[in-house]
Amino acid sequence: MVKPVIYVTRKLPDDLITPYQERFDVRMWEKEGTPVPTETLHEEVQQADALFCLITEKIDRKFIEKHSHLKVIANMAVGYDNIDVEAAKEYGITVTNTPDVLTETTADLTFTLLLSTARRVVEAANTIYQNKWGDWAPFTLAGSDVHNKTLGIVGMGRIGEAVAKRAKGFNMKVVYHNRSRKETAEREHGLTYVTQNELLATADFVVSLVPLTSETKEMFDEKAFEKMKATAIFINASRGGVVNETDLYEALKNKKIAAAGLDVYKEEPIASTHPFTSLPNAVLLPHIGSATVQTREAMAKLCLENITTVLDGYEAKTPVT
Protein backbone atom coordinates (compact mmCIF):
# COMPACT_ATOMS: atom_id res chain seq x y z
CA MET A 1 0.00 0.00 0.00
CA VAL A 2 1.34 3.40 -1.02
CA LYS A 3 1.69 5.76 1.91
CA PRO A 4 0.40 9.35 1.67
CA VAL A 5 3.28 11.79 1.23
CA ILE A 6 3.89 14.72 3.57
CA TYR A 7 6.45 17.29 2.51
CA VAL A 8 8.02 19.42 5.25
CA THR A 9 9.80 22.58 4.13
CA ARG A 10 12.34 22.68 6.97
CA LYS A 11 14.18 19.97 8.87
CA LEU A 12 12.43 18.90 12.08
CA PRO A 13 13.86 16.81 14.95
CA ASP A 14 13.60 13.07 14.40
CA ASP A 15 11.59 12.52 17.57
CA LEU A 16 8.78 14.68 16.16
CA ILE A 17 8.68 12.91 12.81
CA THR A 18 9.24 9.27 13.85
CA PRO A 19 5.70 8.66 15.21
CA TYR A 20 4.28 9.50 11.77
CA GLN A 21 6.64 7.54 9.55
CA GLU A 22 4.82 4.23 9.84
CA ARG A 23 1.67 5.69 8.29
CA PHE A 24 3.13 8.38 6.06
CA ASP A 25 6.04 8.94 3.73
CA VAL A 26 7.50 12.03 5.40
CA ARG A 27 9.95 13.95 3.25
CA MET A 28 11.86 17.02 4.38
CA TRP A 29 14.14 19.77 3.19
CA GLU A 30 17.19 18.76 5.20
CA LYS A 31 18.52 22.22 6.05
CA GLU A 32 17.11 23.69 9.25
CA GLY A 33 18.28 27.28 8.80
CA THR A 34 17.82 27.76 5.05
CA PRO A 35 14.49 28.00 3.20
CA VAL A 36 13.78 25.37 0.59
CA PRO A 37 14.54 26.67 -2.93
CA THR A 38 11.38 27.42 -4.93
CA GLU A 39 12.28 24.96 -7.68
CA THR A 40 12.85 22.18 -5.15
CA LEU A 41 9.61 22.98 -3.36
CA HIS A 42 7.60 22.70 -6.58
CA GLU A 43 9.30 19.44 -7.47
CA GLU A 44 8.68 17.85 -4.08
CA VAL A 45 5.08 19.02 -3.75
CA GLN A 46 4.16 17.44 -7.08
CA GLN A 47 4.24 14.09 -5.28
CA ALA A 48 2.81 15.23 -1.94
CA ASP A 49 -0.64 14.91 -0.41
CA ALA A 50 0.11 17.38 2.37
CA LEU A 51 2.42 20.38 2.75
CA PHE A 52 3.91 21.40 6.09
CA CYS A 53 5.27 24.92 5.55
CA LEU A 54 6.62 27.97 7.34
CA ILE A 55 5.83 31.65 6.86
CA THR A 56 8.94 31.90 4.67
CA GLU A 57 7.17 29.95 1.91
CA LYS A 58 4.99 31.93 -0.46
CA ILE A 59 1.99 29.76 -1.22
CA ASP A 60 0.17 32.02 -3.66
CA ARG A 61 -2.60 31.37 -6.16
CA LYS A 62 -0.15 30.36 -8.87
CA PHE A 63 1.41 27.78 -6.54
CA ILE A 64 -1.97 26.40 -5.49
CA GLU A 65 -3.25 26.14 -9.05
CA LYS A 66 -0.14 24.19 -9.98
CA HIS A 67 -0.53 21.86 -6.98
CA SER A 68 -4.30 21.65 -6.64
CA HIS A 69 -3.97 17.95 -5.78
CA LEU A 70 -2.87 18.87 -2.25
CA LYS A 71 -5.36 18.00 0.47
CA VAL A 72 -3.97 20.14 3.25
CA ILE A 73 -1.47 22.96 3.81
CA ALA A 74 -0.36 23.22 7.45
CA ASN A 75 1.31 26.55 8.27
CA MET A 76 3.59 26.55 11.32
CA ALA A 77 2.45 29.98 12.48
CA VAL A 78 -0.61 31.81 13.72
CA GLY A 79 -0.51 34.18 10.76
CA TYR A 80 -1.17 32.89 7.27
CA ASP A 81 -0.63 35.91 5.04
CA ASN A 82 1.94 33.84 3.14
CA ILE A 83 -0.89 31.61 1.85
CA ASP A 84 -3.70 32.50 -0.56
CA VAL A 85 -6.44 30.99 1.58
CA GLU A 86 -9.20 31.89 -0.87
CA ALA A 87 -7.43 30.10 -3.71
CA ALA A 88 -6.93 27.04 -1.52
CA LYS A 89 -10.61 27.06 -0.62
CA GLU A 90 -11.58 27.16 -4.30
CA TYR A 91 -9.59 23.99 -4.89
CA GLY A 92 -10.84 22.23 -1.76
CA ILE A 93 -7.50 22.42 0.03
CA THR A 94 -7.66 22.78 3.81
CA VAL A 95 -5.35 25.42 5.28
CA THR A 96 -4.44 25.21 8.97
CA ASN A 97 -2.45 27.36 11.39
CA THR A 98 -1.20 27.05 14.97
CA PRO A 99 -3.21 29.32 17.28
CA ASP A 100 -3.30 29.00 21.07
CA VAL A 101 -0.09 27.00 21.49
CA LEU A 102 2.12 30.07 21.09
CA THR A 103 -0.07 32.67 22.79
CA GLU A 104 1.71 32.84 26.16
CA THR A 105 5.19 32.54 24.68
CA THR A 106 4.59 35.35 22.20
CA ALA A 107 3.11 37.50 24.95
CA ASP A 108 6.27 36.90 26.99
CA LEU A 109 8.41 38.06 24.09
CA THR A 110 6.21 41.07 23.41
CA PHE A 111 6.57 42.24 26.98
CA THR A 112 10.29 41.48 26.93
CA LEU A 113 10.61 43.72 23.89
CA LEU A 114 8.60 46.44 25.62
CA LEU A 115 10.76 46.31 28.75
CA SER A 116 14.01 46.16 26.79
CA THR A 117 13.06 49.16 24.68
CA ALA A 118 11.80 51.22 27.60
CA ARG A 119 14.92 50.62 29.68
CA ARG A 120 17.36 50.79 26.73
CA VAL A 121 18.68 47.34 27.63
CA VAL A 122 20.44 46.57 24.34
CA GLU A 123 22.01 50.00 24.14
CA ALA A 124 23.19 49.71 27.73
CA ALA A 125 24.60 46.20 27.26
CA ASN A 126 26.53 47.37 24.22
CA THR A 127 28.42 49.93 26.30
CA ILE A 128 30.12 46.98 27.99
CA TYR A 129 30.71 44.90 24.86
CA GLN A 130 32.08 47.97 23.07
CA ASN A 131 34.12 49.13 26.09
CA LYS A 132 32.18 52.40 26.31
CA TRP A 133 31.00 52.24 29.91
CA GLY A 134 32.21 55.58 31.20
CA ASP A 135 31.75 57.51 34.42
CA TRP A 136 28.34 57.64 36.04
CA ALA A 137 26.14 60.63 35.21
CA PRO A 138 22.61 61.44 36.41
CA PHE A 139 20.84 60.77 33.09
CA THR A 140 23.18 58.37 31.31
CA LEU A 141 21.09 55.67 29.61
CA ALA A 142 17.99 56.88 31.42
CA GLY A 143 14.99 55.17 29.92
CA SER A 144 11.29 55.16 30.65
CA ASP A 145 9.33 53.66 33.51
CA VAL A 146 6.87 50.94 32.61
CA HIS A 147 4.91 50.76 35.85
CA ASN A 148 1.90 53.06 36.16
CA LYS A 149 2.02 53.93 32.45
CA THR A 150 -0.68 53.51 29.80
CA LEU A 151 -0.39 50.54 27.46
CA GLY A 152 -2.33 50.73 24.20
CA ILE A 153 -2.89 47.42 22.43
CA VAL A 154 -4.03 47.47 18.81
CA GLY A 155 -5.53 44.05 18.09
CA MET A 156 -7.14 42.34 21.05
CA GLY A 157 -6.88 38.67 20.18
CA ARG A 158 -5.53 35.86 22.33
CA ILE A 159 -2.03 37.35 22.41
CA GLY A 160 -3.39 40.81 23.15
CA GLU A 161 -5.26 39.49 26.17
CA ALA A 162 -2.14 37.67 27.38
CA VAL A 163 -0.08 40.87 27.08
CA ALA A 164 -2.78 42.80 28.95
CA LYS A 165 -2.61 40.30 31.82
CA ARG A 166 1.13 40.84 32.10
CA ALA A 167 0.67 44.61 32.08
CA LYS A 168 -1.51 44.41 35.16
CA GLY A 169 1.51 43.16 37.11
CA PHE A 170 3.14 46.51 36.36
CA ASN A 171 0.04 48.41 37.44
CA MET A 172 -0.44 49.71 33.90
CA LYS A 173 -3.65 51.17 32.57
CA VAL A 174 -4.56 49.14 29.49
CA VAL A 175 -6.56 50.60 26.62
CA TYR A 176 -7.19 48.78 23.39
CA HIS A 177 -8.63 49.08 19.93
CA ASN A 178 -9.97 46.16 17.96
CA ARG A 179 -12.21 45.58 14.98
CA SER A 180 -14.88 44.53 17.46
CA ARG A 181 -15.21 45.16 21.18
CA LYS A 182 -14.26 42.38 23.59
CA GLU A 183 -16.54 43.09 26.51
CA THR A 184 -15.74 39.83 28.27
CA ALA A 185 -12.03 40.65 28.11
CA GLU A 186 -12.78 44.15 29.37
CA ARG A 187 -14.44 42.74 32.47
CA GLU A 188 -11.83 40.03 33.05
CA HIS A 189 -8.74 42.18 32.56
CA GLY A 190 -9.94 45.70 33.32
CA LEU A 191 -9.47 46.93 29.76
CA THR A 192 -10.87 50.12 28.28
CA TYR A 193 -12.03 50.21 24.67
CA VAL A 194 -11.06 53.40 22.81
CA THR A 195 -10.91 54.62 19.24
CA GLN A 196 -7.65 54.09 17.40
CA ASN A 197 -6.95 57.83 17.37
CA GLU A 198 -7.55 58.09 21.11
CA LEU A 199 -5.24 55.15 21.74
CA LEU A 200 -2.45 56.68 19.67
CA ALA A 201 -2.81 60.02 21.43
CA THR A 202 -2.88 58.74 25.00
CA ALA A 203 -0.78 55.56 25.20
CA ASP A 204 2.77 55.60 26.51
CA PHE A 205 3.34 52.25 24.78
CA VAL A 206 1.58 51.36 21.52
CA VAL A 207 1.71 47.64 20.82
CA SER A 208 0.68 46.21 17.45
CA LEU A 209 -0.82 42.72 17.60
CA VAL A 210 -3.01 42.87 14.50
CA PRO A 211 -2.96 40.35 11.63
CA LEU A 212 -1.79 41.56 8.23
CA THR A 213 -4.80 42.19 6.02
CA SER A 214 -5.73 44.67 3.32
CA GLU A 215 -7.26 46.82 6.10
CA THR A 216 -4.21 46.74 8.39
CA LYS A 217 -1.48 47.05 5.75
CA GLU A 218 0.75 50.01 6.71
CA MET A 219 -1.80 51.24 9.25
CA PHE A 220 1.11 52.55 11.31
CA ASP A 221 2.27 55.31 9.01
CA GLU A 222 3.34 58.94 9.24
CA LYS A 223 -0.14 60.06 10.31
CA ALA A 224 -0.26 57.44 13.06
CA PHE A 225 3.17 58.35 14.43
CA GLU A 226 2.31 62.06 14.39
CA LYS A 227 -0.65 61.33 16.66
CA MET A 228 1.54 59.59 19.24
CA LYS A 229 3.27 61.31 22.14
CA ALA A 230 6.89 62.35 21.61
CA THR A 231 7.67 60.17 24.64
CA ALA A 232 5.74 57.15 23.32
CA ILE A 233 7.30 53.81 22.43
CA PHE A 234 6.03 51.67 19.55
CA ILE A 235 6.22 47.86 19.71
CA ASN A 236 5.48 45.56 16.79
CA ALA A 237 5.17 41.83 17.44
CA SER A 238 2.55 41.13 14.77
CA ARG A 239 3.54 41.44 11.10
CA GLY A 240 6.03 43.80 9.51
CA GLY A 241 3.61 44.75 6.76
CA VAL A 242 1.34 46.66 9.15
CA VAL A 243 4.04 49.34 9.42
CA ASN A 244 5.25 51.82 6.84
CA GLU A 245 8.92 51.33 7.63
CA THR A 246 10.08 54.52 5.93
CA ASP A 247 7.65 56.54 8.04
CA LEU A 248 8.72 54.74 11.22
CA TYR A 249 12.39 55.36 10.44
CA GLU A 250 11.72 59.09 9.99
CA ALA A 251 9.65 59.22 13.19
CA LEU A 252 12.48 57.62 15.18
CA LYS A 253 15.26 59.60 13.54
CA ASN A 254 13.48 62.92 14.07
CA LYS A 255 12.37 62.01 17.62
CA LYS A 256 8.67 62.26 16.78
CA ILE A 257 8.37 59.19 19.02
CA ALA A 258 10.86 58.07 21.62
CA ALA A 259 11.70 54.55 20.53
CA ALA A 260 10.53 51.34 18.86
CA GLY A 261 10.91 47.65 19.56
CA LEU A 262 10.48 45.38 16.56
CA ASP A 263 10.38 41.61 16.14
CA VAL A 264 8.97 41.64 12.59
CA TYR A 265 9.72 43.44 9.34
CA LYS A 266 8.20 43.94 5.91
CA GLU A 267 10.90 41.83 4.25
CA GLU A 268 12.68 39.19 6.32
CA PRO A 269 15.42 38.57 7.16
CA ILE A 270 16.85 42.08 7.43
CA ALA A 271 20.59 42.71 7.18
CA SER A 272 22.97 44.79 9.28
CA THR A 273 22.69 47.46 6.58
CA HIS A 274 18.97 47.97 7.18
CA PRO A 275 18.18 51.62 8.05
CA PHE A 276 16.75 50.63 11.44
CA THR A 277 20.15 49.33 12.56
CA SER A 278 21.55 52.88 12.49
CA LEU A 279 19.02 54.07 15.08
CA PRO A 280 20.05 53.95 18.74
CA ASN A 281 16.40 54.17 19.79
CA ALA A 282 15.34 50.99 17.96
CA VAL A 283 15.54 47.53 19.53
CA LEU A 284 15.56 44.87 16.82
CA LEU A 285 14.89 41.14 17.19
CA PRO A 286 14.94 38.47 14.44
CA HIS A 287 11.27 37.35 14.57
CA ILE A 288 11.57 35.17 17.68
CA GLY A 289 8.08 35.69 19.11
CA SER A 290 7.37 31.97 19.53
CA ALA A 291 10.98 30.83 19.80
CA THR A 292 11.09 28.51 22.77
CA VAL A 293 11.78 24.81 22.47
CA GLN A 294 8.49 23.92 24.12
CA THR A 295 6.37 26.17 21.92
CA ARG A 296 8.06 25.33 18.63
CA GLU A 297 7.60 21.61 19.39
CA ALA A 298 3.94 22.21 20.16
CA MET A 299 3.50 24.13 16.90
CA ALA A 300 5.11 21.36 14.86
CA LYS A 301 3.01 18.69 16.56
CA LEU A 302 -0.17 20.64 15.88
CA CYS A 303 0.74 20.91 12.20
CA LEU A 304 1.28 17.16 12.01
CA GLU A 305 -1.95 16.46 13.88
CA ASN A 306 -3.85 18.70 11.47
CA ILE A 307 -2.33 16.90 8.49
CA THR A 308 -3.12 13.48 9.93
CA THR A 309 -6.72 14.42 10.68
CA VAL A 310 -7.36 15.78 7.19
CA LEU A 311 -5.68 12.83 5.43
CA ASP A 312 -7.86 10.53 7.56
CA GLY A 313 -10.91 12.26 6.13
CA TYR A 314 -11.87 14.40 9.11
CA GLU A 315 -11.97 18.14 9.76
CA ALA A 316 -8.70 19.75 10.85
CA LYS A 317 -8.21 20.71 14.49
CA THR A 318 -7.35 24.34 13.69
CA PRO A 319 -8.52 25.19 10.17
CA VAL A 320 -8.19 28.72 8.84
CA THR A 321 -11.71 29.89 8.12
Helices and strands as residue ranges (DSSP letters): E 5-8, H 14-17, G 18-20, E 25-28, H 38-45, E 50-53, H 61-66, E 72-75, H 85-90, E 94-96, H 103-118, H 121-129, E 150-154, H 158-168, E 173-177, H 183-189, E 192-193, H 196-202, E 205-208, H 222-227, E 233-236, G 240-242, H 245-253, E 259-262, G 275-278, E 282-284, H 293-311
